[in-house]
Amino acid sequence: MTVSGETTQQTTKQGVLLTEAAAQKVKSLLEQEGRDDLALRVAVQPGGCSGMVYQLFFDERQLDGDEIHDFDGVHVVVDRMSAPYLGGATVDFVDTIEKQGFTIDNPNAGGSCACGDSFS
């Protein structure tokens, strides 16, 4: 489902959201890999200058307690330990002259560092 023409959203409010731009980029990367058995795993790990750091990677595993969301055929997986930190977070993909890559807008983050790679 498309909301405001931008975000492809699961019916629950608590999961990670993936914008259309991010879903298209993930699809493109999976096509380059030649794999249709991978999901985008979004996780939170201790580290960074603010205490927590995001991890985005392709994963073929499904772990006990994983939340799985589908966005136009792109599977997004969040482990049960990361889920409370990522509820309502939006993953986007930007491609401008200044920056290219995935970004995460997380309403649960109390603060972030200057580099934007970690949060608290």
ZASE-422158 format. One record per residue: residue number from 1; chain; x negated, y negated, z of N, C-alpha, C, O in turn. Coordinates in pm, whole numbers, plus 50000, padded with zeros to 5 digits. Example, Ala and Ser with C-alpha at 12.3 -4.5 7.8 and 13.67 -1.06 7.14 Angstrom:
BEGIN
[r 1 "A" [48681 50569 50780] [48770 50450 50780] [48680 50330 50780] [48576 50332 50846]]
[r 2 "A" [48715 50225 50708] [48633 50106 50714] [48710 49997 50787] [48659 49886 50804]]
% end
This chain:
BEGIN
[r 1 "A" [49916 50117 50000] [50000 50000 50000] [49911 49877 50000] [49808 49875 50067]]
[r 2 "A" [49949 49776 49926] [49872 49652 49921] [49940 49547 50005] [50060 49523 49991]]
[r 3 "A" [49865 49484 50092] [49917 49379 50179] [49848 49249 50141] [49725 49245 50134]]
[r 4 "A" [49923 49145 50116] [49869 49014 50076] [49777 49024 49954] [49689 48941 49936]]
[r 5 "A" [49798 49125 49871] [49717 49140 49752] [49571 49174 49779] [49492 49178 49684]]
[r 6 "A" [49534 49196 49900] [49393 49217 49932] [49364 49350 50000] [49274 49422 49958]]
[r 7 "A" [49438 49384 50104] [49400 49497 50188] [49487 49618 50160] [49610 49609 50165]]
[r 8 "A" [49425 49729 50130] [49495 49855 50120] [49501 49909 50261] [49398 49923 50327]]
[r 9 "A" [49621 49940 50308] [49637 49964 50451] [49707 50095 50478] [49799 50133 50406]]
[r 10 "A" [49665 50162 50580] [49731 50280 50632] [49853 50233 50710] [49860 50116 50748]]
[r 11 "A" [49948 50320 50736] [50070 50279 50804] [50047 50247 50950] [50129 50178 51010]]
[r 12 "A" [49939 50292 51010] [49913 50258 51149] [49835 50129 51157] [49760 50094 51066]]
[r 13 "A" [49853 50058 51268] [49783 49932 51288] [49646 49954 51348] [49563 49862 51346]]
[r 14 "A" [49619 50070 51401] [49500 50091 51480] [49377 50136 51402] [49266 50127 51454]]
[r 15 "A" [49393 50182 51282] [49279 50235 51209] [49196 50128 51141] [49228 50009 51144]]
[r 16 "A" [49088 50173 51079] [49003 50087 50998] [49076 50059 50868] [49140 50148 50811]]
[r 17 "A" [49067 49936 50820] [49127 49898 50693] [49018 49882 50588] [48905 49844 50621]]
[r 18 "A" [49051 49911 50464] [48956 49899 50354] [49020 49810 50248] [49130 49839 50201]]
[r 19 "A" [48951 49702 50210] [49005 49615 50106] [48998 49687 49971] [48928 49786 49955]]
[r 20 "A" [49071 49634 49875] [49068 49691 49741] [48927 49684 49682] [48884 49778 49616]]
[r 21 "A" [48856 49574 49706] [48719 49560 49654] [48628 49667 49714] [48546 49725 49643]]
[r 22 "A" [48642 49693 49844] [48560 49795 49909] [48596 49934 49858] [48507 50016 49834]]
[r 23 "A" [48725 49961 49841] [48767 50092 49790] [48712 50115 49650] [48667 50226 49619]]
[r 24 "A" [48716 50014 49565] [48664 50027 49429] [48513 50053 49430] [48463 50133 49352]]
[r 25 "A" [48440 49984 49518] [48295 50003 49526] [48263 50144 49575] [48172 50208 49523]]
[r 26 "A" [48336 50191 49675] [48314 50327 49725] [48340 50428 49615] [48262 50521 49595]]
[r 27 "A" [48451 50411 49541] [48481 50501 49430] [48368 50502 49328] [48327 50608 49279]]
[r 28 "A" [48316 50384 49296] [48207 50372 49201] [48082 50445 49250] [48017 50516 49173]]
[r 29 "A" [48050 50428 49376] [47931 50495 49433] [47949 50646 49434] [47854 50720 49407]]
[r 30 "A" [48069 50693 49466] [48095 50838 49466] [48086 50895 49325] [48038 51007 49307]]
[r 31 "A" [48133 50820 49226] [48121 50865 49087] [47974 50877 49047] [47935 50972 48979]]
[r 32 "A" [47892 50780 49092] [47748 50786 49063] [47684 50908 49128] [47593 50969 49071]]
[r 33 "A" [47731 50943 49246] [47679 51061 49317] [47727 51191 49253] [47665 51296 49269]]
[r 34 "A" [47838 51183 49179] [47894 51303 49118] [47957 51396 49220] [47962 51517 49200]]
[r 35 "A" [48006 51338 49329] [48065 51419 49437] [48204 51368 49468] [48227 51248 49477]]
[r 36 "A" [48296 51461 49482] [48431 51421 49522] [48467 51478 49659] [48582 51467 49703]]
[r 37 "A" [48368 51539 49725] [48392 51599 49855] [48343 51511 49970] [48345 51553 50086]]
[r 38 "A" [48300 51388 49940] [48246 51299 50043] [48349 51195 50086] [48434 51153 50008]]
[r 39 "A" [48339 51156 50211] [48422 51049 50266] [48330 50939 50316] [48213 50964 50345]]
[r 40 "A" [48382 50819 50325] [48306 50709 50384] [48326 50716 50535] [48437 50701 50585]]
[r 41 "A" [48217 50740 50606] [48224 50744 50752] [48183 50607 50805] [48078 50554 50768]]
[r 42 "A" [48268 50550 50891] [48241 50423 50956] [48226 50453 51104] [48315 50512 51166]]
[r 43 "A" [48112 50414 51160] [48083 50447 51300] [48018 50328 51369] [47973 50233 51306]]
[r 44 "A" [48015 50337 51499] [47950 50238 51584] [47846 50313 51667] [47875 50418 51724]]
[r 45 "A" [47726 50258 51673] [47617 50319 51750] [47556 50213 51842] [47558 50095 51809]]
[r 46 "A" [47502 50254 51956] [47429 50158 52040] [47307 50107 51964] [47239 50184 51896]]
[r 47 "A" [47278 49978 51978] [47160 49922 51914] [47182 49780 51870] [47286 49720 51899]]
[r 48 "A" [47085 49725 51799] [47094 49588 51752] [47074 49489 51864] [47067 49526 51981]]
[r 49 "A" [47066 49363 51829] [47040 49261 51930] [47162 49227 52014] [47149 49165 52119]]
[r 50 "A" [47282 49266 51969] [47403 49238 52047] [47456 49361 52121] [47553 49349 52196]]
[r 51 "A" [47395 49476 52102] [47435 49595 52177] [47494 49708 52096] [47476 49824 52131]]
[r 52 "A" [47565 49676 51987] [47627 49779 51904] [47600 49746 51757] [47592 49629 51719]]
[r 53 "A" [47586 49849 51676] [47559 49830 51533] [47652 49921 51453] [47683 50033 51494]]
[r 54 "A" [47696 49870 51337] [47783 49948 51249] [47700 50044 51165] [47586 50016 51130]]
[r 55 "A" [47760 50158 51134] [47700 50256 51044] [47803 50290 50937] [47916 50325 50971]]
[r 56 "A" [47767 50279 50812] [47852 50322 50701] [47770 50418 50617] [47660 50385 50573]]
[r 57 "A" [47824 50537 50596] [47753 50635 50514] [47851 50738 50461] [47961 50754 50515]]
[r 58 "A" [47811 50808 50356] [47893 50915 50301] [47868 51042 50381] [47755 51074 50416]]
[r 59 "A" [47977 51113 50408] [47968 51233 50492] [48062 51340 50436] [48174 51311 50395]]
[r 60 "A" [48014 51462 50435] [48098 51573 50392] [48159 51646 50509] [48244 51734 50491]]
[r 61 "A" [48118 51611 50630] [48166 51680 50751] [48295 51617 50803] [48323 51499 50783]]
[r 62 "A" [48373 51701 50872] [48485 51654 50951] [48461 51706 51091] [48446 51827 51112]]
[r 63 "A" [48459 51614 51187] [48432 51650 51324] [48561 51651 51404] [48658 51584 51368]]
[r 64 "A" [48562 51727 51512] [48678 51733 51600] [48711 51593 51650] [48624 51524 51704]]
[r 65 "A" [48834 51551 51634] [48877 51420 51681] [48861 51308 51581] [48894 51194 51612]]
[r 66 "A" [48811 51337 51460] [48798 51233 51358] [48934 51177 51318] [49032 51250 51308]]
[r 67 "A" [48938 51046 51296] [49054 50982 51234] [49023 50973 51086] [48915 50931 51047]]
[r 68 "A" [49118 51012 51003] [49099 51010 50859] [49207 50922 50796] [49326 50943 50821]]
[r 69 "A" [49166 50826 50717] [49257 50735 50649] [49230 50743 50499] [49116 50761 50457]]
[r 70 "A" [49335 50731 50420] [49321 50735 50275] [49358 50599 50218] [49463 50543 50250]]
[r 71 "A" [49270 50546 50133] [49291 50418 50067] [49273 50439 49917] [49161 50439 49867]]
[r 72 "A" [49384 50456 49848] [49380 50476 49703] [49284 50586 49663] [49208 50572 49567]]
[r 73 "A" [49286 50697 49736] [49200 50810 49705] [49065 50809 49771] [48988 50905 49757]]
[r 74 "A" [49032 50703 49844] [48906 50696 49918] [48935 50737 50062] [49018 50675 50129]]
[r 75 "A" [48866 50840 50109] [48884 50885 50247] [48785 50812 50337] [48665 50810 50310]]
[r 76 "A" [48839 50752 50443] [48758 50683 50543] [48773 50761 50673] [48884 50787 50719]]
[r 77 "A" [48659 50796 50732] [48657 50877 50854] [48594 50797 50966] [48490 50733 50947]]
[r 78 "A" [48657 50801 51083] [48605 50735 51203] [48604 50838 51315] [48706 50902 51341]]
[r 79 "A" [48490 50854 51381] [48482 50950 51491] [48555 50896 51614] [48578 50776 51625]]
[r 80 "A" [48591 50986 51705] [48673 50946 51819] [48603 50850 51914] [48671 50775 51985]]
[r 81 "A" [48471 50851 51919] [48400 50757 52007] [48396 50617 51947] [48395 50518 52021]]
[r 82 "A" [48394 50606 51814] [48389 50476 51747] [48526 50413 51730] [48537 50291 51720]]
[r 83 "A" [48630 50494 51726] [48765 50446 51697] [48810 50329 51786] [48867 50233 51734]]
[r 84 "A" [48787 50332 51918] [48832 50219 51999] [48763 50087 51964] [48821 49980 51983]]
[r 85 "A" [48642 50093 51913] [48568 49973 51875] [48609 49920 51738] [48586 49803 51706]]
[r 86 "A" [48671 50007 51658] [48698 49972 51518] [48845 49955 51484] [48878 49928 51368]]
[r 87 "A" [48935 49970 51580] [49077 49955 51554] [49109 49818 51496] [49080 49717 51560]]
[r 88 "A" [49167 49815 51378] [49202 49689 51313] [49089 49623 51237] [49108 49517 51177]]
[r 89 "A" [48970 49683 51238] [48856 49627 51165] [48879 49643 51014] [48935 49743 50970]]
[r 90 "A" [48835 49545 50937] [48850 49548 50792] [48713 49557 50726] [48625 49474 50749]]
[r 91 "A" [48696 49659 50643] [48573 49676 50565] [48598 49616 50428] [48695 49651 50361]]
[r 92 "A" [48510 49526 50386] [48523 49460 50257] [48391 49475 50182] [48289 49512 50240]]
[r 93 "A" [48393 49448 50053] [48272 49445 49973] [48264 49310 49905] [48358 49269 49836]]
[r 94 "A" [48151 49240 49924] [48131 49110 49862] [48018 49121 49760] [47921 49193 49781]]
[r 95 "A" [48032 49049 49651] [47931 49047 49546] [47923 48904 49493] [47989 48868 49396]]
[r 96 "A" [47840 48825 49560] [47822 48686 49520] [47672 48662 49497] [47590 48750 49519]]
[r 97 "A" [47641 48543 49454] [47501 48508 49431] [47423 48506 49563] [47302 48529 49563]]
[r 98 "A" [47492 48480 49674] [47427 48471 49804] [47416 48605 49876] [47322 48628 49952]]
[r 99 "A" [47513 48694 49850] [47517 48818 49929] [47587 48927 49851] [47684 48902 49779]]
[r 100 "A" [47537 49048 49865] [47604 49164 49809] [47601 49274 49911] [47496 49304 49968]]
[r 101 "A" [47716 49334 49935] [47721 49447 50026] [47853 49455 50101] [47943 49374 50082]]
[r 102 "A" [47860 49557 50185] [47980 49578 50266] [47974 49487 50388] [47868 49466 50447]]
[r 103 "A" [48089 49434 50425] [48102 49352 50545] [48213 49412 50631] [48303 49478 50580]]
[r 104 "A" [48206 49387 50760] [48309 49434 50852] [48358 49316 50934] [48281 49250 51004]]
[r 105 "A" [48487 49291 50925] [48553 49190 51008] [48623 49266 51120] [48723 49334 51097]]
[r 106 "A" [48571 49253 51242] [48617 49333 51353] [48679 49244 51461] [48607 49168 51527]]
[r 107 "A" [48811 49252 51482] [48875 49171 51585] [48836 49212 51727] [48861 49138 51822]]
[r 108 "A" [48774 49328 51742] [48733 49378 51873] [48597 49326 51916] [48559 49339 52033]]
[r 109 "A" [48522 49267 51824] [48388 49218 51855] [48399 49089 51936] [48462 48993 51893]]
[r 110 "A" [48336 49089 52054] [48335 48971 52138] [48235 48868 52091] [48251 48748 52117]]
[r 111 "A" [48133 48913 52022] [48029 48825 51969] [47941 48904 51878] [47945 49027 51877]]
[r 112 "A" [47860 48833 51800] [47766 48902 51712] [47635 48823 51710] [47628 48708 51754]]
[r 113 "A" [47532 48889 51657] [47402 48824 51651] [47394 48736 51526] [47483 48738 51441]]
[r 114 "A" [47288 48663 51515] [47270 48571 51403] [47261 48646 51269] [47307 48594 51167]]
[r 115 "A" [47204 48765 51269] [47193 48840 51144] [47325 48901 51101] [47342 48937 50984]]
[r 116 "A" [47421 48914 51195] [47552 48967 51162] [47558 49117 51154] [47663 49172 51118]]
[r 117 "A" [47450 49187 51186] [47448 49332 51177] [47491 49402 51305] [47520 49521 51303]]
[r 118 "A" [47494 49330 51416] [47534 49392 51541] [47637 49306 51612] [47655 49188 51582]]
[r 119 "A" [47706 49368 51708] [47812 49298 51780] [47818 49348 51924] [47755 49446 51961]]
[r 120 "A" [47897 49277 52002] [47918 49319 52142] [48067 49322 52170] [48108 49355 52282]]
% end
